[in-house]
Amino acid sequence: MATIKTTPIIAASAASALEVTTVTEVITRLAAWLRRLPPPQERIDRLLAELEERFAGRTEPITEDACAEIERVAWPYSRHLLLQYDRDGAGEPDEEDPGWPEPDPEAILPRAAQVRQVSRLDRGACLIRIDGFESLSIAQPYIDAAFALARGATGIVLDLRSNVGGYPETVAYLAGRLLGDKAVKLSEVTYRDHHRQWWTPDLPTGTAVPADMPVAVLVSGRTFSSGEALAYHLQARGRVTIVGERTPGAADHVTDIRLAATVTGELPFGYCTDSVTGTNWEGRGVAPQVDCAADDAIDAALAHMPILKPR
């Protein structure tokens, strides 16, 4: 879940990239960051103990398979912890948290900010498929266009089955489109040294989808991070029916850290708490109200949707 960071975080050591070549050395660097990035949590303490016990004395070179093994050990404690291995990678390990790069319009605009499909379904319902949440500064015109095309629909099917996450401000904007024109507190993110609240925006009167319009949100085992966040926040407020498969359960905010010349990690540095439930979906995922295979989700949503008369 990408977010804005303003305070650099200093790593424990500044060894050169060439020194960090073994599995144990990568684990040592990973553990140092996990002790510094996220706020104190019991699950992170248990993750650290598990990593250090399982990989102690592993002097073989780090490989793609070893990175996958580390991910599997981390999975019960942090769904978001991912390691990318690049055999031809270069560069020294990070000493400071570099934060996320600025969004690149040239990469985002040709994909319509991942608003992949808007179409009418049976009985006048409107399907809106969004595969990721790009920066709101770029994505908002595409989101607005999608909801403009949904005007007059008898219901909305929001397809997040392939949504891998993205920017929380875009989650908040989309939630506002479905929760109403007045601002609503969605969540609070806890970092090591501060908290940040996320609210839906105040919208011009009549902008949001009418409160009596039925909305189904499609999810799958591929829906991840901020994709899960939107589904969870909407479900917690009773606004939507979730249809499909249980999601993986990744509720941390993450940042990219280079651990070695050949290894970059997505590491947790904050966690989200929904303002209604007082908890989140980490490790549990978002449970659908209508449980079905992802490929059957559109038909299942339509079958359970109380379609309104055209408006």
C-alpha positions as CSV (number, residue, x, y, z in Angstrom):
1,M,0.0,0.0,0.0
2,A,1.9,3.1,-1.2
3,T,1.9,6.2,0.9
4,I,3.8,9.5,1.3
5,K,6.8,9.5,3.6
6,T,8.6,12.6,4.8
7,T,11.1,11.4,7.4
8,P,14.1,9.3,6.2
9,I,14.9,6.2,8.3
10,I,18.5,5.2,8.8
11,A,19.5,1.6,8.5
12,A,21.7,-0.2,11.0
13,S,24.8,-0.5,8.9
14,A,26.4,0.7,5.6
15,A,28.1,-2.4,4.3
16,S,28.7,-2.4,0.6
17,A,26.5,-4.4,-1.8
18,L,29.3,-6.9,-2.5
19,E,29.4,-7.9,1.2
20,V,25.7,-8.8,1.3
21,T,25.7,-12.0,-0.7
22,T,24.6,-14.8,1.6
23,V,21.2,-15.7,2.9
24,T,22.2,-14.9,6.5
25,E,23.5,-11.5,5.5
26,V,20.3,-10.6,3.7
27,I,18.3,-11.8,6.8
28,T,20.5,-9.7,9.0
29,R,19.7,-6.6,6.9
30,L,16.0,-7.5,6.7
31,A,15.8,-7.9,10.5
32,A,17.5,-4.5,11.0
33,W,14.9,-2.8,8.9
34,L,12.0,-4.6,10.5
35,R,13.3,-3.4,13.9
36,R,13.3,0.2,12.6
37,L,10.5,0.6,10.1
38,P,7.2,-0.6,11.5
39,P,5.7,0.4,14.9
40,P,6.2,-2.2,17.7
41,Q,3.8,-5.2,17.2
42,E,3.8,-8.7,18.6
43,R,3.5,-10.2,15.1
44,I,6.6,-8.4,13.9
45,D,8.5,-9.6,17.0
46,R,7.4,-13.2,16.2
47,L,8.4,-12.7,12.6
48,L,11.9,-11.6,13.6
49,A,12.3,-14.6,15.9
50,E,11.2,-17.0,13.2
51,L,13.5,-15.5,10.5
52,E,16.5,-15.4,12.7
53,E,15.9,-19.0,13.9
54,R,15.1,-20.5,10.5
55,F,18.0,-18.8,8.6
56,A,20.8,-18.8,11.1
57,G,24.1,-20.0,9.6
58,R,22.8,-20.0,6.0
59,T,26.0,-19.1,4.3
60,E,25.0,-20.0,0.7
61,P,24.5,-17.2,-1.8
62,I,21.1,-15.5,-1.9
63,T,19.0,-16.8,-4.8
64,E,15.5,-16.5,-6.2
65,D,14.6,-19.7,-4.4
66,A,15.9,-18.5,-1.1
67,C,14.0,-15.2,-1.5
68,A,10.8,-17.3,-2.0
69,E,11.6,-19.3,1.1
70,I,11.9,-16.2,3.2
71,E,8.6,-15.0,1.9
72,R,6.9,-18.2,2.8
73,V,8.3,-18.0,6.4
74,A,7.1,-14.3,6.6
75,W,3.6,-15.0,5.2
76,P,1.9,-15.9,8.5
77,Y,3.1,-12.6,10.0
78,S,3.2,-10.1,7.2
79,R,1.4,-10.7,3.9
80,H,3.1,-7.7,2.4
81,L,6.7,-8.7,2.9
82,L,7.9,-9.5,-0.6
83,L,11.5,-10.0,-2.0
84,Q,12.4,-9.3,-5.6
85,Y,15.5,-11.1,-6.8
86,D,17.4,-9.7,-9.8
87,R,20.5,-11.8,-10.7
88,D,21.9,-8.8,-12.7
89,G,21.0,-6.3,-10.0
90,A,23.5,-3.6,-9.0
91,G,23.7,-0.9,-6.4
92,E,24.5,-0.7,-2.7
93,P,22.0,-1.6,0.0
94,D,19.9,1.3,1.2
95,E,21.0,3.3,4.2
96,E,17.9,5.4,4.2
97,D,14.3,4.7,3.3
98,P,14.1,6.1,-0.2
99,G,10.3,6.3,-0.3
100,W,8.2,5.6,-3.4
101,P,9.2,7.3,-6.6
102,E,7.0,10.0,-8.1
103,P,4.3,8.6,-10.4
104,D,5.2,8.6,-14.0
105,P,2.3,9.9,-16.2
106,E,3.9,8.5,-19.3
107,A,3.6,5.0,-17.8
108,I,0.2,5.5,-16.3
109,L,-1.8,7.4,-18.9
110,P,-1.6,4.8,-21.7
111,R,-3.3,2.3,-19.2
112,A,-6.0,4.8,-18.3
113,A,-4.7,4.7,-14.7
114,Q,-5.8,1.1,-14.6
115,V,-9.5,1.8,-15.1
116,R,-9.7,-1.2,-17.4
117,Q,-13.3,-1.5,-18.3
118,V,-16.7,0.2,-18.1
119,S,-19.6,-1.6,-19.6
120,R,-23.3,-2.4,-19.2
121,L,-24.4,-5.8,-18.0
122,D,-27.8,-7.6,-18.0
123,R,-30.7,-5.6,-16.7
124,G,-28.9,-2.3,-16.9
125,A,-26.2,-2.8,-14.2
126,C,-22.8,-1.1,-14.9
127,L,-19.5,-3.0,-14.5
128,I,-16.5,-0.9,-13.5
129,R,-13.2,-2.8,-13.5
130,I,-10.2,-1.2,-11.8
131,D,-6.9,-3.2,-11.6
132,G,-5.0,-0.8,-9.4
133,F,-5.1,2.6,-7.7
134,E,-2.7,5.0,-9.3
135,S,-2.0,8.4,-7.8
136,L,-5.3,10.4,-7.6
137,S,-3.7,13.3,-9.4
138,I,-3.6,11.2,-12.5
139,A,-6.4,8.7,-11.8
140,Q,-9.3,11.0,-10.9
141,P,-10.3,12.0,-14.4
142,Y,-10.6,8.3,-15.4
143,I,-12.5,7.4,-12.2
144,D,-14.9,10.4,-12.8
145,A,-15.4,9.2,-16.4
146,A,-16.2,5.7,-15.2
147,F,-18.9,6.9,-12.8
148,A,-20.3,9.3,-15.4
149,L,-20.8,6.3,-17.7
150,A,-22.5,4.5,-14.8
151,R,-25.2,7.2,-14.5
152,G,-28.6,5.8,-15.1
153,A,-27.5,2.3,-14.2
154,T,-29.7,0.0,-12.1
155,G,-26.8,-1.1,-10.0
156,I,-23.0,-1.1,-10.0
157,V,-20.6,-4.0,-10.1
158,L,-17.1,-2.9,-9.0
159,D,-14.6,-5.4,-10.2
160,L,-11.5,-5.6,-8.0
161,R,-10.6,-9.2,-8.8
162,S,-7.2,-8.2,-10.4
163,N,-6.6,-5.1,-8.2
164,V,-3.2,-5.3,-6.7
165,G,-3.4,-2.0,-4.7
166,G,-1.9,1.4,-4.8
167,Y,-2.4,4.8,-3.4
168,P,-4.6,5.3,-0.3
169,E,-5.9,8.7,-1.4
170,T,-7.4,7.0,-4.5
171,V,-9.0,4.4,-2.2
172,A,-10.6,7.3,-0.2
173,Y,-11.8,9.0,-3.3
174,L,-13.4,5.9,-4.7
175,A,-15.0,5.1,-1.3
176,G,-16.5,8.6,-1.2
177,R,-18.1,8.0,-4.6
178,L,-20.0,5.1,-3.0
179,L,-20.5,6.3,0.6
180,G,-22.0,9.8,-0.1
181,D,-21.1,13.4,-0.7
182,K,-20.2,14.2,2.9
183,A,-16.8,13.3,4.2
184,V,-16.5,10.0,6.2
185,K,-13.5,8.8,8.2
186,L,-12.3,5.6,6.8
187,S,-9.2,4.6,8.7
188,E,-6.1,5.5,10.6
189,V,-2.6,4.4,9.7
190,T,-0.1,3.8,12.6
191,Y,3.5,4.5,11.8
192,R,6.5,4.3,14.2
193,D,6.5,8.0,15.0
194,H,3.0,9.3,13.9
195,H,-0.5,8.5,12.8
196,R,-2.4,9.5,9.7
197,Q,-6.2,9.6,9.2
198,W,-7.8,8.9,5.8
199,W,-11.2,10.4,5.0
200,T,-13.4,10.4,2.0
201,P,-13.6,13.8,0.4
202,D,-16.5,16.3,0.6
203,L,-18.1,16.1,-2.9
204,P,-20.5,18.5,-4.6
205,T,-24.1,17.6,-3.8
206,G,-25.3,14.8,-6.1
207,T,-21.8,13.5,-7.1
208,A,-21.8,10.3,-5.1
209,V,-23.8,7.2,-6.3
210,P,-27.4,7.4,-4.8
211,A,-27.5,5.6,-1.5
212,D,-30.3,3.2,-2.6
213,M,-28.3,2.0,-5.7
214,P,-27.1,-1.6,-5.1
215,V,-23.4,-2.1,-5.4
216,A,-21.5,-5.4,-5.6
217,V,-17.7,-5.5,-5.2
218,L,-16.0,-8.5,-6.8
219,V,-12.8,-9.9,-5.1
220,S,-10.5,-12.8,-5.6
221,G,-7.3,-14.4,-4.3
222,R,-5.5,-11.8,-6.5
223,T,-7.1,-8.8,-4.9
224,F,-4.3,-7.3,-2.7
225,S,-3.4,-4.5,-0.4
226,S,-5.3,-1.3,-1.2
227,G,-7.7,-3.3,-3.4
228,E,-8.6,-5.2,-0.2
229,A,-8.8,-1.9,1.7
230,L,-11.5,-0.5,-0.5
231,A,-13.6,-3.7,-0.3
232,Y,-13.1,-3.9,3.5
233,H,-14.0,-0.3,4.2
234,L,-17.2,-0.5,2.1
235,Q,-18.2,-3.8,3.6
236,A,-17.7,-2.5,7.1
237,R,-20.2,0.3,6.5
238,G,-22.8,-2.0,5.0
239,R,-22.7,-0.2,1.7
240,V,-21.8,-3.2,-0.6
241,T,-22.1,-6.9,-1.1
242,I,-18.7,-8.6,-1.5
243,V,-18.8,-11.4,-4.1
244,G,-16.0,-13.9,-5.0
245,E,-13.1,-15.4,-3.1
246,R,-11.5,-14.5,0.2
247,T,-8.6,-12.1,-0.3
248,P,-5.0,-12.7,0.9
249,G,-5.1,-10.3,3.8
250,A,-2.4,-7.6,3.3
251,A,-3.2,-4.6,5.4
252,D,0.3,-3.1,6.0
253,H,1.7,0.0,4.3
254,V,5.0,-0.8,2.7
255,T,8.1,0.8,1.3
256,D,10.8,-0.5,-1.1
257,I,14.2,-1.2,0.5
258,R,17.3,-2.6,-1.3
259,L,18.7,-5.3,0.9
260,A,21.5,-6.4,-1.4
261,A,22.7,-5.7,-5.0
262,T,20.4,-8.5,-6.2
263,V,17.5,-8.2,-3.6
264,T,14.9,-5.5,-3.1
265,G,12.2,-5.9,-0.5
266,E,8.7,-4.5,0.0
267,L,8.8,-4.1,3.8
268,P,6.0,-3.0,6.2
269,F,6.3,0.3,7.9
270,G,2.8,1.0,9.1
271,Y,-0.6,-0.7,9.6
272,C,-4.2,0.3,8.9
273,T,-7.1,0.3,11.3
274,D,-10.6,0.7,10.0
275,S,-12.6,3.4,11.9
276,V,-15.7,1.2,12.2
277,T,-14.3,-2.2,13.0
278,G,-11.3,-1.0,15.0
279,T,-9.2,-3.6,13.3
280,N,-8.2,-4.6,9.7
281,W,-7.9,-7.5,7.3
282,E,-4.3,-8.5,7.9
283,G,-3.8,-12.2,7.7
284,R,-7.6,-12.9,7.5
285,G,-8.5,-11.2,4.2
286,V,-11.9,-9.8,3.2
287,A,-14.5,-12.5,3.4
288,P,-17.2,-12.4,0.7
289,Q,-20.9,-12.4,1.6
290,V,-21.5,-14.4,-1.6
291,D,-18.7,-17.0,-1.8
292,C,-18.0,-18.3,-5.4
293,A,-15.2,-18.9,-7.8
294,A,-13.7,-15.7,-9.1
295,D,-14.6,-16.5,-12.7
296,D,-18.3,-16.8,-11.6
297,A,-18.4,-13.6,-9.7
298,I,-20.2,-11.4,-12.2
299,D,-23.0,-13.8,-12.7
300,A,-23.3,-14.4,-8.9
301,A,-23.3,-10.6,-8.2
302,L,-26.2,-10.1,-10.7
303,A,-28.1,-13.0,-9.3
304,H,-27.9,-11.5,-5.7
305,M,-28.3,-7.9,-6.7
306,P,-31.7,-6.2,-6.0
307,I,-31.8,-4.4,-9.4
308,L,-33.6,-1.1,-9.2
309,K,-35.8,0.4,-11.9
310,P,-33.8,2.5,-14.5
311,R,-33.4,6.0,-13.2
